[in-house]
Amino acid sequence: MHPTRTGSSLAALQDLPRGEARTVDSWTRECLAQCQRLHALSGGVFDPGQREVPDRFEDVYLLPEGGVTLRARVHLDLGGIAKVFAADRLV
């Protein structure tokens, strides 16, 4: 779930053309779903976008069949939440 590491599902999303779908691994998808819930519950205050890039998490759409599509280019960083997510899975 690293935003720039080669082979990372998240890095692959950074380069995804608008409107195109890409399948991500189940853990990345579940983490993105958690981010969506936190984003909604916080009224948009929680946003895993990188601060230096003006984008919106609302532009990320999780598709039912496991894919992700973007309405606009986004630059996500799941660093903090991914660590907590991994620890939860470990427990």
Secondary structure by P-SEA (a helix, b strand, c coil): ccccccccaaaaaaaccccbbbbccaaaaaaaaaaaaaaaaacccccccccccccccccccccccbbbbbccbbbbbaaaaaaaaaaaaac
